[in-house]
Amino acid sequence: RNAAVVESSDWVELRQGEIKLAKKFIGPRRLWTNAYINFIISKIEKGADKTIVFVSSTTDMPEATETAVRKLKEAGFQNVFTAKAGATIGTHTGPGTFSIEYFADSPHSWSIFE
């Protein structure tokens, strides 16, 4: 018997203190990374704080990171930072996690940019 392992990744949202599954991406990462980035940008363009956004991952993903940074800047985000996700995130999400973090509501005051 042959068994197939299906790779998948979830897009979750943290809203008002609750984590909810928003979308599931199926297949190897190399096939859905661009779709994931486009999907996230389409969701965050409306009403998001475009002053700052973070792109992070638990393992090195230079191609995905570069694509996300470029597309976020094209979408009008002013300060795009990249980071390696820490132990707490990695423990809860596992290896291969790729994320884009942003504030979904109106602009915030950022003293580091003033």
Beta strands, then each sheet from edge to edge (+ up, - down):
strand 1: 8-15
strand 2: 18-26
strand 3: 52-57
strand 4: 79-84
strand 5: 98-101
sheet 1: 1+ 2-
sheet 2: 4+ 3+ 5-
end
